[in-house]
Amino acid sequence: MHRKTALLSLAASALLALGIGPAAAQKQTLKMAHWAGPSHHMVQTQELWIKMINEASGGNLVIELDKAPLAKPDGQYDLIKNGVRDLGWHVPGYTAGRFDMFQTAEIPFLCPSSTVCSQALWKWYEKYGLAKKEFTDATLVTAFTTGPFLFHMTKPAHTLEEFRSLKIRVAGASVPIAKALNLPVAVLPATDAYESIQRGVVDGTVFPWEAVNSFRLNELTKFHLEIPGGIFASAFMIVGNTKAIDNLNPGNRAAFMKASGAAGSVFYGKYWDAADERGRADAKQRGHTIDTIAPAELDKWRPLLQFVTDEWLKKAKEKGLDGPAALEDFKAMVKATSAS
């Protein structure tokens, strides 16, 4: 009897050391914010990500996704930093100057798809240890990007001259890009896109393909101009409150980390590309006009947008990076991921 009791005690100690047992099985809850409506594919993707974590934890880690946004896109990071929510989807373009290296993927003509650029961004950012420099008051959970941004319009436009007769809705990283192209713009959050087009405040907007469904823009915009590699891609993050993540017990933390980092980048990239494909297919089915910018026209745009790269190189130097080498490294990762 004493031997059996001793063996049970030893086994229990071993399980606890491995993070398996009462402490690991303890149920915990995290609250997650978002800023889009229920029809937006990212809300649905977040729900799938949450389900994956819950299943990996054996049902012990519950993540509650808000039923409605608590803040606009530019207020999401503060919700996490201040502990109002434990997790959130943040767009660093709305907090300009805070995550300059994280926004590397936003350099024009660089990202062919979300799947490719999401993986490259996480790998590159981790390689250079940049989270330690840019995330001082919250924790980066995973990184991903949109697909390439293009123009969605109520009127056709193919050249800078034609675009300059239109007014385009922009936000975040697209603001300086549109201004460098000397386009008339209205700076409005993504959630205001539908109403601003419907009311005639703007004639179009820049978005990846998924947005024509997520924000119902296929009801309004019938002309689309694609840019190889995108006029840019928006870098996104899932960010966590550091204290909340540190408080996870070993079992729940293991389940959480299994879906974070590189795995999270693959997951979100895959679902973003699927949403882009649905948006483009819907526009095609509706008989919309989908064009690709002419190479000669694109050559006129490139020098006007070189400033984005130049500014990035300056910021990289301030962060202690060899900017030209680091940027070539990122491009090589994009190329390698595209080929894999």
ZAMAR-312757 format. One record per atom (N, C-alpha, C): y, x negated, z negated; atom name. Coordinates in pm, whole numbers. Example, Ala and Ser with C-alpha at 12.3 -4.5 7.8 and 13.67 -1.06 7.14 Angstrom:
<pts>
      Y      X      Z atome
   -569  -1319   -780     N
   -450  -1230   -780    CA
   -330  -1320   -780     C
   -225  -1285   -708     N
   -106  -1367   -714    CA
      3  -1290   -787     C
</pts>
This chain:
<pts>
      Y      X      Z atome
   -120    -83      0     N
      0      0      0    CA
    125    -87      0     C
    120   -192    -85     N
    236   -280    -92    CA
    257   -352     41     C
    142   -390    105     N
    151   -459    234    CA
    211   -367    340     C
    169   -239    339     N
    221   -142    436    CA
    370   -120    415     C
    411   -110    289     N
    553    -91    258    CA
    634   -210    304     C
    579   -329    283     N
    649   -451    323    CA
    664   -459    474     C
    557   -420    548     N
    562   -422    695    CA
    664   -322    748     C
    667   -204    687     N
    765   -103    729    CA
    907   -152    704     C
    925   -218    589     N
   1057   -270    556    CA
   1099   -378    655     C
   1002   -466    690     N
   1030   -572    786    CA
   1063   -515    923     C
    988   -414    966     N
   1012   -350   1097    CA
   1149   -285   1101     C
   1184   -217    992     N
   1315   -152    985    CA
   1427   -253    995     C
   1409   -367    927     N
   1510   -472    932    CA
   1526   -528   1072     C
   1412   -546   1140     N
   1415   -598   1277    CA
   1486   -502   1371     C
   1458   -373   1356     N
   1521   -272   1442    CA
   1671   -268   1420     C
   1711   -277   1296     N
   1854   -277   1265    CA
   1922   -400   1324     C
   1852   -514   1316     N
   1908   -637   1372    CA
   1928   -625   1522     C
   1840   -549   1587     N
   1851   -528   1732    CA
   1947   -416   1768     C
   2003   -352   1666     N
   2093   -240   1694    CA
   2020   -112   1721     C
   1895   -101   1674     N
   1816     19   1698    CA
   1780     78   1563     C
   1810    201   1542     N
   1781    261   1412    CA
   1892    355   1372     C
   1907    385   1244     N
   2006    482   1199    CA
   2147    450   1243     C
   2188    323   1236     N
   2325    289   1274    CA
   2345    310   1423     C
   2239    267   1503     N
   2252    281   1648    CA
   2242    426   1691     C
   2168    507   1616     N
   2146    645   1654    CA
   2259    738   1608     C
   2350    683   1532     N
   2459    764   1481    CA
   2541    822   1596     C
   2567    949   1591     N
   2645   1013   1696    CA
   2792    977   1680     C
   2855    945   1792     N
   2998    914   1792    CA
   3062    984   1911     C
   3191   1009   1899     N
   3265   1080   2003    CA
   3390   1003   2043     C
   3412    992   2172     N
   3536    936   2226    CA
   3606   1046   2307     C
   3737   1045   2304     N
   3814   1143   2380    CA
   3882   1074   2498     C
   3868   1135   2615     N
   3915   1072   2738    CA
   4021   1156   2808     C
   4128   1089   2849     N
   4239   1156   2918    CA
   4225   1140   3069     C
   4294   1226   3141     N
   4309   1213   3286    CA
   4442   1278   3322     C
   4483   1266   3447     N
   4613   1322   3484    CA
   4607   1414   3607     C
   4487   1440   3656     N
   4475   1522   3777    CA
   4422   1661   3744     C
   4430   1750   3840     N
   4379   1885   3822    CA
   4228   1890   3829     C
   4167   2001   3790     N
   4021   2012   3785    CA
   3953   1999   3921     C
   4028   2023   4030     N
   3968   2013   4163    CA
   3968   1869   4216     C
   4040   1781   4148     N
   4047   1643   4196    CA
   3912   1574   4176     C
   3868   1502   4278     N
   3735   1442   4271    CA
   3722   1342   4158     C
   3833   1279   4114     N
   3824   1181   4007    CA
   3785   1246   3875     C
   3830   1368   3853     N
   3791   1439   3731    CA
   3640   1463   3734     C
   3590   1503   3849     N
   3446   1526   3864    CA
   3368   1394   3853     C
   3424   1285   3907     N
   3358   1155   3897    CA
   3356   1106   3753     C
   3466   1127   3682     N
   3468   1091   3540    CA
   3360   1166   3462     C
   3340   1292   3497     N
   3238   1371   3429    CA
   3098   1312   3453     C
   3074   1265   3575     N
   2945   1203   3606    CA
   2928   1070   3532     C
   3035    995   3522     N
   3033    868   3449    CA
   3005    892   3301     C
   3069    994   3246     N
   3047   1031   3106    CA
   2902   1072   3083     C
   2847   1149   3176     N
   2708   1193   3163    CA
   2614   1074   3164     C
   2642    975   3250     N
   2558    856   3259    CA
   2559    780   3126     C
   2675    769   3064     N
   2684    700   2935    CA
   2612    778   2826     C
   2629    909   2827     N
   2564    993   2726    CA
   2413    980   2734     C
   2360    981   2856     N
   2215    969   2875    CA
   2166    831   2832     C
   2244    727   2863     N
   2205    591   2825    CA
   2202    573   2674     C
   2286    651   2605     N
   2291    642   2458    CA
   2189    732   2391     C
   2110    802   2470     N
   2015    897   2411    CA
   2084   1018   2353     C
   2202   1048   2405     N
   2279   1164   2357    CA
   2365   1134   2236     C
   2369   1008   2194     N
   2442    974   2072    CA
   2590    941   2093     C
   2626    906   2215     N
   2768    881   2243    CA
   2820    994   2332     C
   2909   1072   2278     N
   2968   1185   2349    CA
   3111   1149   2387     C
   3145   1167   2513     N
   3282   1146   2559    CA
   3337   1280   2605     C
   3441   1325   2538     N
   3501   1454   2570    CA
   3620   1434   2664     C
   3608   1487   2785     N
   3716   1478   2883    CA
   3812   1593   2863     C
   3942   1561   2856     N
   4042   1665   2836    CA
   4033   1773   2943     C
   4056   1895   2904     N
   4052   2007   2999    CA
   4177   2010   3087     C
   4284   1949   3040     N
   4409   1945   3116    CA
   4483   1816   3080     C
   4570   1767   3168     N
   4642   1643   3140    CA
   4734   1657   3018     C
   4736   1553   2934     N
   4828   1548   2820    CA
   4960   1481   2859     C
   4956   1404   2966     N
   5076   1332   3010    CA
   5071   1314   3161     C
   5186   1287   3219     N
   5193   1258   3362    CA
   5131   1121   3389     C
   5110   1085   3516     N
   5046    957   3546    CA
   5111    837   3477     C
   5243    835   3470     N
   5310    718   3411    CA
   5301    714   3258     C
   5244    818   3197     N
   5231    820   3052    CA
   5089    799   3004     C
   4996    777   3096     N
   4855    767   3058    CA
   4825    644   2973     C
   4880    530   3010     N
   4850    407   2937    CA
   4895    418   2791     C
   5010    479   2770     N
   5061    493   2633    CA
   4970    582   2548     C
   4907    681   2610     N
   4812    766   2535    CA
   4701    681   2476     C
   4654    584   2553     N
   4543    499   2509    CA
   4593    394   2410     C
   4700    327   2446     N
   4755    221   2362    CA
   4789    273   2221     C
   4843    394   2217     N
   4887    451   2089    CA
   4778    527   2016     C
   4657    531   2074     N
   4545    595   2005    CA
   4543    746   2011     C
   4626    805   2098     N
   4622    950   2115    CA
   4491    990   2181     C
   4444    905   2273     N
   4313    919   2335    CA
   4242    784   2333     C
   4110    788   2338     N
   4030    666   2330    CA
   4010    600   2466     C
   4006    682   2570     N
   3982    634   2705    CA
   4074    706   2802     C
   4101    642   2916     N
   4183    711   3015    CA
   4178    641   3149     C
   4215    715   3251     N
   4227    664   3387    CA
   4374    635   3411     C
   4405    508   3435     N
   4546    469   3450    CA
   4571    406   3585     C
   4689    432   3639     N
   4735    373   3765    CA
   4840    268   3731     C
   4808    138   3742     N
   4904     36   3700    CA
   5033     35   3782     C
   5029     95   3901     N
   5152    105   3979    CA
   5261    185   3909     C
   5221    268   3812     N
   5319    347   3737    CA
   5374    272   3616     C
   5319    153   3588     N
   5371     68   3481    CA
   5402    -68   3542     C
   5496    -70   3633     N
   5528   -188   3712    CA
   5560   -308   3623     C
   5504   -424   3662     N
   5532   -547   3592    CA
   5434   -581   3480     C
   5348   -487   3445     N
   5256   -511   3333    CA
   5124   -572   3379     C
   5078   -533   3497     N
   4945   -574   3543    CA
   4953   -631   3685     C
   5040   -730   3701     N
   5067   -783   3835    CA
   4943   -839   3903     C
   4860   -912   3829     N
   4741   -971   3890    CA
   4633   -866   3913     C
   4627   -766   3828     N
   4533   -656   3848    CA
   4563   -585   3979     C
   4689   -585   4019     N
   4732   -514   4139    CA
   4717   -596   4267     C
   4639   -703   4260     N
   4618   -787   4378    CA
   4566   -707   4496     C
   4481   -610   4469     N
   4423   -529   4576    CA
   4527   -446   4650     C
   4649   -440   4598     N
   4753   -358   4660    CA
   4831   -432   4769     C
   4795   -557   4792     N
   4858   -630   4903    CA
   4819   -562   5035     C
   4913   -536   5124     N
   4884   -461   5248    CA
   4774   -522   5333     C
   4700   -433   5398     N
   4600   -466   5500    CA
   4478   -542   5445     C
   4452   -530   5315     N
   4351   -613   5250    CA
   4220   -541   5222     C
   4225   -409   5202     N
   4107   -339   5150    CA
   4048   -240   5251     C
   3927   -266   5300     N
   3865   -176   5397    CA
   3805    -51   5335     C
   3765    -58   5207     N
   3705     58   5142    CA
   3712     40   4991     C
   3691    148   4919     N
   3690    140   4773    CA
   3569     63   4723     C
   3453     89   4783     N
   3331     20   4740    CA
   3349   -131   4747     C
   3404   -179   4855     N
   3423   -323   4874    CA
   3528   -377   4778     C
   3646   -316   4778     N
   3757   -373   4700    CA
   3739   -355   4550     C
   3673   -249   4508     N
   3650   -229   4365    CA
   3565   -343   4309     C
   3456   -375   4380     N
   3368   -484   4334    CA
   3440   -619   4339     C
   3515   -642   4446     N
   3586   -769   4459    CA
   3691   -783   4350     C
   3762   -674   4319     N
   3866   -680   4218    CA
   3809   -716   4082     C
   3700   -649   4041     N
   3643   -680   3910    CA
   3594   -825   3905     C
   3522   -866   4007     N
   3466  -1002   4011    CA
   3577  -1106   4006     C
   3681  -1086   4085     N
   3792  -1182   4093    CA
   3869  -1186   3962     C
   3900  -1069   3908     N
   3980  -1059   3786    CA
   3906  -1123   3668     C
   3775  -1103   3664     N
   3693  -1161   3557    CA
   3683  -1312   3574     C
   3665  -1359   3697     N
   3651  -1502   3724    CA
   3770  -1580   3672     C
   3890  -1525   3688     N
   4012  -1595   3648    CA
   4056  -1563   3505     C
   3976  -1486   3432     N
   4006  -1455   3291    CA
   4138  -1385   3272     C
   4174  -1297   3364     N
   4308  -1238   3363    CA
   4325  -1125   3263     C
   4215  -1062   3220     N
   4227   -954   3123    CA
   4290  -1004   2993     C
   4261  -1129   2957     N
   4316  -1185   2834    CA
   4468  -1201   2841     C
   4518  -1216   2964     N
   4661  -1235   2983    CA
   4737  -1103   2999     C
   4672  -1004   3059     N
   4744   -882   3094    CA
   4712   -762   3004     C
   4601   -767   2932     N
   4565   -656   2844    CA
   4577   -701   2699     C
   4697   -689   2646     N
   4723   -736   2510    CA
   4723   -623   2406     C
   4728   -499   2451     N
   4736   -388   2356    CA
   4637   -277   2387     C
   4540   -305   2473     N
   4432   -211   2506    CA
   4320   -292   2570     C
   4209   -228   2601     N
   4092   -296   2656    CA
   4060   -246   2795     C
   4045   -337   2889     N
   4004   -299   3024    CA
   3855   -266   3022     C
   3821   -145   3063     N
   3682   -100   3064    CA
   3618   -129   3199     C
   3685    -88   3307     N
   3638   -120   3441    CA
   3754   -112   3538     C
   3735   -171   3655     N
   3839   -176   3758    CA
   3786   -118   3887     C
   3872    -48   3959     N
   3833      1   4091    CA
   3959     28   4172     C
   3941     58   4296     N
   4055     85   4383    CA
   4032    215   4458     C
   4138    262   4518     N
   4125    371   4613    CA
   4070    314   4744     C
   4047    402   4838     N
   4026    357   4974    CA
   4161    322   5034     C
   4165    276   5158     N
   4293    239   5221    CA
   4388    358   5235     C
   4514    333   5205     N
   4618    436   5220    CA
   4659    447   5366     C
   4688    570   5406     N
   4737    599   5540    CA
   4844    706   5530     C
   4899    746   5641     N
   5005    847   5643    CA
   4948    983   5682     C
   4988   1085   5607     N
   4951   1224   5635    CA
   5082   1301   5655     C
   5096   1367   5771     N
   5227   1421   5807    CA
   5218   1562   5865     C
   5330   1630   5859     N
   5341   1761   5923    CA
   5386   1748   6068     C
   5433   1628   6105     N
   5477   1600   6241    CA
   5415   1466   6284     C
   5390   1447   6413     N
   5329   1321   6457    CA
   5427   1204   6449     C
   5374   1087   6416     N
   5453    964   6416    CA
   5358    847   6432     C
   5397    751   6518     N
   5311    636   6546    CA
   5386    504   6536     C
   5519    511   6540     N
   5600    389   6539    CA
   5702    396   6425     C
   5758    281   6392     N
   5861    278   6288    CA
   5979    369   6324     C
   6016    368   6451     N
   6128    452   6494    CA
   6098    600   6468     C
   5976    642   6497     N
   5939    781   6474    CA
   5931    812   6323     C
   5879    718   6246     N
   5869    740   6102    CA
   6007    750   6037     C
   6102    680   6092     N
   6236    680   6031    CA
   6311    810   6054     C
   6252    900   6131     N
   6311   1034   6146    CA
   6246   1133   6050     C
   6150   1084   5971     N
   6080   1168   5874    CA
   6116   1126   5732     C
   6080   1211   5637     N
   6095   1175   5496    CA
   5956   1174   5433     C
   5922   1064   5365     N
   5787   1043   5315    CA
   5785   1038   5163     C
   5687   1111   5104     N
   5669   1105   4958    CA
   5597    975   4922     C
   5651    903   4826     N
   5591    778   4781    CA
   5594    773   4628     C
   5513    683   4574     N
   5512    659   4429    CA
   5443    526   4405     C
   5472    464   4291     N
   5404    341   4254    CA
   5422    231   4358     C
   5311    169   4398     N
   5315     54   4489    CA
   5369     89   4627     C
   5364    216   4665     N
   5411    254   4799    CA
   5563    260   4808     C
   5632    259   4695     N
   5779    269   4697    CA
   5841    147   4764     C
   5816     25   4716     N
   5878    -91   4783    CA
   5828   -111   4926     C
   5704    -73   4954     N
   5651    -86   5089    CA
   5727      4   5186     C
   5745    130   5147     N
   5818    224   5233    CA
   5963    183   5252     C
   6022    132   5145     N
   6162     89   5155    CA
   6176    -34   5245     C
   6077   -125   5240     N
   6081   -243   5326    CA
   6069   -205   5473     C
   5999    -95   5499     N
   5987    -45   5636    CA
   6109     39   5675     C
   6200     53   5580     N
   6324    130   5600    CA
   6296    276   5632     C
   6199    333   5558     N
   6164    474   5575    CA
   6242    559   5475     C
   6290    676   5518     N
   6350    769   5421    CA
   6240    818   5326     C
   6264    807   5197     N
   6158    839   5101    CA
   6207    933   4991     C
   6109    998   4928     N
   6131   1072   4804    CA
   6027   1020   4706     C
   6070    967   4594     N
   5979    912   4495    CA
   5934   1025   4402     C
   5809   1066   4420     N
   5754   1178   4345    CA
   5610   1146   4306     C
   5564   1192   4189     N
   5424   1168   4151    CA
   5328   1238   4244     C
   5203   1190   4244     N
   5101   1246   4333    CA
   5084   1395   4314     C
   5097   1440   4191     N
   5076   1581   4159    CA
   5184   1672   4218     C
   5295   1614   4264     N
   5402   1693   4326    CA
   5395   1693   4479     C
   5293   1628   4534     N
   5286   1612   4680    CA
   5279   1746   4752     C
   5189   1834   4710     N
   5170   1960   4781    CA
   5298   2042   4785     C
   5359   2059   4670     N
   5479   2144   4663    CA
   5593   2083   4744     C
   5610   1951   4738     N
   5721   1888   4809    CA
   5704   1900   4961     C
   5580   1897   5009     N
   5556   1916   5153    CA
   5570   2064   5189     C
   5516   2151   5107     N
   5522   2295   5132    CA
   5666   2345   5140     C
   5752   2291   5055     N
   5892   2335   5051    CA
   5978   2264   5155     C
   5920   2168   5227     N
   5995   2096   5329    CA
   6083   1987   5273     C
   6063   1950   5147     N
   6139   1840   5086    CA
   6103   1709   5154     C
   5976   1695   5191     N
   5930   1577   5264    CA
   5846   1624   5383     C
   5830   1532   5478     N
   5751   1562   5599    CA
   5611   1503   5594     C
   5584   1426   5491     N
   5453   1365   5480    CA
   5442   1280   5356     C
   5329   1211   5344     N
   5303   1133   5225    CA
   5205   1020   5258     C
   5198    920   5172     N
   5096    816   5185    CA
   4990    841   5078     C
   4865    840   5121     N
   4752    865   5033    CA
   4626    813   5102     C
   4521    785   5027     N
   4391    765   5091    CA
   4337    900   5138     C
   4229    899   5213     N
   4177   1022   5272    CA
   4137   1126   5167     C
   4088   1084   5054     N
   4040   1182   4955    CA
   4147   1281   4914     C
   4274   1240   4919     N
   4383   1323   4868    CA
   4404   1450   4948     C
   4362   1449   5076     N
   4386   1570   5155    CA
   4303   1687   5103     C
   4193   1656   5034     N
   4116   1760   4967    CA
   4159   1776   4821     C
   4172   1662   4750     N
   4205   1668   4608    CA
   4335   1742   4582     C
   4434   1722   4669     N
   4565   1787   4652    CA
   4590   1894   4758     C
   4482   1935   4829     N
   4487   2044   4927    CA
   4586   2017   5040     C
   4608   1893   5074     N
   4707   1858   5174    CA
   4662   1892   5316     C
   4531   1911   5336     N
   4483   1950   5469    CA
   4533   2088   5509     C
   4584   2163   5412     N
   4644   2293   5443    CA
   4782   2275   5508     C
   4842   2156   5488     N
   4981   2137   5528    CA
   5000   2025   5630     C
   4928   1916   5615     N
   4946   1800   5703    CA
   4839   1801   5811     C
   4883   1794   5935     N
   4790   1804   6048    CA
   4788   1678   6134     C
   4866   1578   6094     N
   4872   1453   6169    CA
   4849   1336   6072     C
   4761   1244   6110     N
   4721   1136   6021    CA
   4721   1005   6098     C
   4782    901   6040     N
   4785    770   6104    CA
   4715    668   6014     C
   4603    616   6062     N
   4525    518   5987    CA
   4577    376   6013     C
   4570    294   5909     N
   4613    155   5915    CA
   4493     67   5880     C
   4445    -21   5967     N
   4331   -107   5933    CA
   4355   -186   5804     C
   4264   -173   5707     N
   4282   -240   5577    CA
   4378   -167   5486     C
   4438    -60   5537     N
   4529     21   5457    CA
   4670    -34   5454     C
   4769     56   5450     N
   4906     10   5427    CA
   4910    -58   5291     C
   4817    -18   5205     N
   4779    -84   5081    CA
   4665     -2   5022     C
   4609    -46   4912     N
   4516     34   4833    CA
   4568     31   4691     C
   4548    137   4619     N
   4597    141   4481    CA
   4488     93   4387     C
   4524      0   4300     N
   4431    -49   4198    CA
   4432     46   4079     C
   4315     83   4034     N
   4300    176   3921    CA
   4220    110   3810     C
   4231    164   3692     N
   4155    114   3579    CA
   4110    228   3489     C
   3995    207   3428     N
   3960    286   3310    CA
   3992    195   3192     C
   4079    241   3106     N
   4127    160   2995    CA
   4088    226   2864     C
   4061    145   2764     N
   4017    199   2636    CA
   4104    152   2521     C
   4112    236   2419     N
   4178    195   2295    CA
   4088     91   2228     C
   4141    -25   2202     N
   4060   -136   2152    CA
   3990   -102   2021     C
   4059    -40   1930     N
   4001     -5   1800    CA
   3885     92   1818     C
   3901    191   1906     N
   3796    291   1927    CA
   3670    227   1985     C
   3688    135   2078     N
   3572     68   2138    CA
   3505    -25   2038     C
   3585    -97   1962     N
   3530   -187   1860    CA
   3452   -112   1753     C
   3487     15   1731     N
   3422     94   1628    CA
   3288    155   1673     C
   3253    137   1800     N
   3123    188   1845    CA
   3011    110   1778     C
   2907    181   1737     N
   2793    112   1678    CA
   2715     40   1788     C
   2626    -53   1753     N
   2560   -137   1855    CA
   2490    -59   1966     C
   2417     46   1931     N
   2346    121   2033    CA
   2440    192   2129     C
   2542    255   2074     N
   2638    327   2158    CA
   2722    229   2241     C
   2754    116   2181     N
   2832     16   2255    CA
   2751    -38   2374     C
   2622    -59   2352     N
   2536   -107   2461    CA
   2532     -7   2576     C
   2522    122   2543     N
   2521    226   2646    CA
   2654    231   2720     C
   2761    215   2645     N
   2896    218   2703    CA
   2916    100   2797     C
   2877    -18   2753     N
   2898   -137   2834    CA
   2810   -137   2959     C
   2697    -70   2951     N
   2605    -63   3066    CA
   2672      5   3185     C
   2765     97   3158     N
   2833    170   3265    CA
   2974    117   3291     C
   3010      8   3224     N
   3144    -48   3236    CA
   3142   -174   3323     C
   3254   -244   3327     N
   3260   -369   3399    CA
   3222   -358   3545     C
   3138   -451   3591     N
   3098   -453   3732    CA
   3023   -326   3772     C
   2940   -273   3681     N
   2865   -150   3711    CA
   2960    -33   3731     C
   3065    -27   3651     N
   3165     79   3665    CA
   3239     69   3797     C
   3268    -54   3840     N
   3337    -74   3968    CA
   3252    -24   4085     C
   3123    -54   4080     N
   3032     -5   4185    CA
   3027    147   4183     C
   3017    204   4063     N
   3005    349   4048    CA
   3129    420   4102     C
   3246    382   4054     N
   3368    451   4097    CA
   3399    425   4245     C
   3370    304   4294     N
   3392    275   4435    CA
   3308    363   4526     C
   3182    380   4489     N
   3090    462   4567    CA
   3139    606   4576     C
   3179    662   4463     N
   3222    802   4463    CA
   3357    820   4530     C
   3445    718   4520     N
   3574    730   4588    CA
   3554    731   4740     C
   3470    644   4790     N
   3445    641   4934    CA
   3383    771   4983     C
   3296    829   4902     N
   3236    957   4940    CA
   3343   1065   4951     C
   3440   1061   4860     N
   3550   1158   4864    CA
   3639   1134   4985     C
   3662   1006   5020     N
   3739    974   5140    CA
   3670   1030   5265     C
   3541   1012   5270     N
   3465   1061   5386    CA
   3473   1213   5397     C
   3468   1282   5286     N
   3480   1430   5289    CA
   3618   1471   5336     C
   3721   1402   5289     N
   3857   1437   5330    CA
   3879   1418   5479     C
   3831   1306   5532     N
   3848   1279   5675    CA
   3768   1379   5758     C
   3646   1408   5714     N
   3562   1504   5787    CA
   3626   1643   5789     C
   3689   1681   5679     N
   3754   1811   5671    CA
   3872   1818   5769     C
   3952   1710   5772     N
   4065   1707   5865    CA
   4017   1716   6010     C
   3908   1646   6038     N
   3852   1648   6174    CA
   3802   1786   6210     C
   3735   1851   6115     N
   3681   1985   6138    CA
   3793   2086   6162     C
   3907   2065   6098     N
   4021   2156   6115    CA
   4097   2129   6246     C
   4055   2029   6320     N
   4120   2000   6447    CA
   4247   1918   6434     C
   4263   1847   6322     N
   4381   1764   6303    CA
   4380   1645   6398     C
   4498   1588   6419     N
   4511   1468   6502    CA
   4500   1345   6414     C
   4400   1262   6439     N
   4378   1139   6363    CA
   4392   1021   6458     C
   4495    939   6435     N
   4520    823   6520    CA
   4513    695   6436     C
   4497    583   6505     N
   4504    451   6442    CA
   4625    380   6498     C
   4699    313   6412     N
   4819    243   6458    CA
   4783    141   6566     C
   4865    131   6667     N
   4841     37   6775    CA
   4860   -106   6725     C
   4776   -201   6770     N
   4788   -340   6723    CA
   4928   -398   6743     C
   4991   -368   6856     N
   5125   -422   6882    CA
   5227   -365   6784     C
   5209   -238   6748     N
   5298   -176   6650    CA
   5275   -237   6513     C
   5149   -258   6478     N
   5117   -315   6347    CA
   5178   -455   6333     C
   5185   -528   6443     N
   5245   -662   6441    CA
   5393   -655   6403     C
   5457   -543   6428     N
   5597   -526   6389    CA
   5608   -500   6238     C
   5505   -440   6181     N
   5506   -405   6039    CA
   5477   -525   5950     C
   5388   -613   5998     N
   5340   -723   5913    CA
   5451   -810   5854     C
   5546   -858   5935     N
   5651   -944   5877    CA
   5739   -868   5778     C
   5756   -738   5799     N
   5838   -660   5707    CA
   5771   -645   5570     C
   5638   -655   5569     N
   5564   -638   5444    CA
   5514   -770   5385     C
   5552   -881   5446     N
   5513  -1012   5393    CA
   5569  -1034   5254     C
   5679   -966   5222     N
   5741   -983   5090    CA
   5645   -948   4977     C
   5550   -855   5002     N
   5454   -817   4897    CA
   5370   -938   4858     C
   5320  -1009   4958     N
   5242  -1130   4933    CA
   5327  -1237   4867     C
   5448  -1255   4916     N
   5537  -1358   4862    CA
   5568  -1333   4714     C
   5595  -1207   4682     N
   5623  -1172   4542    CA
   5499  -1192   4455     C
   5382  -1158   4511     N
   5259  -1176   4436    CA
   5236  -1324   4407     C
   5260  -1409   4505     N
   5241  -1553   4486    CA
   5333  -1608   4377     C
   5453  -1557   4372     N
   5548  -1599   4269    CA
   5497  -1557   4130     C
   5448  -1434   4119     N
   5397  -1385   3991    CA
   5270  -1459   3950     C
   5186  -1491   4049     N
   5063  -1566   4020    CA
   5097  -1702   3960     C
   5198  -1767   4014     N
   5240  -1897   3961    CA
   5287  -1884   3818     C
   5359  -1776   3788     N
   5406  -1753   3652    CA
   5290  -1730   3555     C
   5177  -1680   3609     N
   5058  -1657   3526    CA
   4971  -1782   3516     C
   5016  -1892   3579     N
   4942  -2016   3571    CA
   4833  -2030   3675     C
   4840  -1950   3783     N
   4738  -1956   3887    CA
   4788  -2036   4007     C
   4694  -2095   4078     N
   4723  -2150   4210    CA
   4716  -2031   4304     C
   4830  -1969   4328     N
   4837  -1843   4401    CA
   4769  -1844   4536     C
   4805  -1939   4625     N
   4743  -1939   4758    CA
   4590  -1950   4751     C
   4539  -2037   4662     N
   4394  -2053   4650    CA
   4329  -1928   4592     C
   4393  -1869   4492     N
   4338  -1749   4428    CA
   4335  -1631   4524     C
   4440  -1618   4606     N
   4445  -1508   4703    CA
   4338  -1527   4810     C
   4321  -1650   4857     N
   4215  -1675   4955    CA
   4078  -1646   4895     C
   4063  -1674   4766     N
   3938  -1645   4696    CA
   3912  -1495   4694     C
   4016  -1417   4666     N
   4001  -1271   4665    CA
   3962  -1221   4804     C
   4029  -1271   4906     N
   3997  -1231   5044    CA
   3852  -1266   5079     C
   3807  -1383   5032     N
   3669  -1425   5059    CA
   3570  -1331   4989     C
   3605  -1285   4868     N
   3519  -1192   4797    CA
   3512  -1058   4869     C
   3625  -1013   4922     N
   3629   -889   4999    CA
   3540   -903   5123     C
   3553  -1014   5192     N
   3473  -1039   5314    CA
   3324  -1044   5280     C
   3291  -1115   5173     N
   3149  -1129   5135    CA
   3089   -995   5094     C
   3167   -915   5020     N
   3119   -784   4978    CA
   3103   -691   5097     C
   3194   -700   5193     N
   3185   -618   5314    CA
   3059   -650   5392     C
   3019   -777   5389     N
   2903   -821   5468    CA
   2770   -793   5397     C
   2775   -767   5267     N
   2651   -751   5191    CA
   2593   -612   5206     C
</pts>
